[in-house]
Amino acid sequence: MSQIREYEVTVLIEPNQDNDAVAKYVEDLTATFTHGEGEEAKPVYHAWGKRQLAYEIKRNKDAHYLHFEAKLDGTKIRDIEREMQYDENILRYLFVKKEIAKNEPVQ
C-alpha cells in the first residue's frame, strides 16, 4: 500500500557543472519527482544557486544547491536514492518528510 506524502528534497551538485548541466539535472529530477498528471503532481523547484559548503565534500568547497518540494510515494524514495547514489556529480541528497502543523486542518 503506497501513500503519497509531501517531502522536501535537497540535492548538491558538483561545482564544476555548468549552467546547462545543472538545468538538465533540474529537468531530470523534476521528471523523477512528478507522480502523476497535472500541475498538482509536479514538484516545486527553488533555485538556491551555487553556495559555499560548511565543510569539504569530495574535495569541493562549494556546490550547486537544488531544492524541491514534491509529493512522492514513500515506497519509491529508496529507488530514487539508489539512482542518485551512483551519479558521480551528485555530492549529497536529503529527503525530509514534511509534517502537518498541529493547528492546521487535515485535508
N, C-alpha and C positions, 0 to 999 in steps of 0.2 A: 504494500500500500504506500503510495507516494503522496507527499503533501508539498504543495508549493508554499514557500516561505520567503520572506524578504531578507536579503543579505547585502552587506557592503563588502565589496571586493577591491583590494588594493594590489596593484602589480607594479613591481620595479623592473624597468628595462635598462639594459646596458647603456651607459652614456655615449658610447661611440656610434650608436644607431642614429642615422639622420632622420629628418622630419618625415620623409616618405615611409621609412621603415616603421617609425612609431605610428603613423597613420594606418599602416597595414595591420599592426598589432591591434589598434583600436577597432578596426573593421572586423578582424577575425574574432576578437573577444566579444564584441557586440553580437556577432552571429552565434557564438557559442553560448552566450548567456540569454539569448532570446528563447523563450519557452513555448511560443505559440504564435498566433496571428494577431495583428492589430498593434496599436501604439501602446496599449497597456502591457503587452508581453515583452516589449523592448526595454533593455536596461537604460538607465540614465547615466551618461558619462560626464565626469568632471575632469577638466584638464588642469592638472596641478603643475605641469611643466617639469623642467629639469631642476632638481634640488640637491643640495649637499646632504650626504648621509651622516648620521651621527657617528658611525664607525665604518671602516672599510669592509666591503663585501667583495670577495674575489678580486682584490687589489683595485677596486674602484672607490673613489671618494664622492662621487655623485651618481645620480640615476634619473631616468625619466619616470615620473610617477603617474600612473593611470589609476583612476578611482571610478568604480561603478556602483550604482545602486540597482540591484536586479532581483527579480522574483525567480527563484530556482527550485528545482526538485532536489531535495536533500540527498536522495539516493544517487544523484548524478555528480555530486561535488567531488567524490573520490576519483571518478574518471577524469574530470576536468583537471584536478590537481596532478594526476599522473601525467597528463599531456604537458602541463606546464613544467613539471619536474625535469623532463627530458629536453626542454628547449634551453640551449646554452645562453641565449640572450635575455632570459628572464632570471633576474638575480634573486628576487623573493616574491612571494604572493601571500595574501592573507584573506580568508573568508571569515566574516563575522556576521552571525545571525542577529538581525535587528529585533529588539524586544519591544513589545507593546507597552506603552506607559500605563500605569495603573489608573490614571484619571481619564484616559482616552477610551471612548466606547469601542467595543469589538465589533467589527463589521461582519 
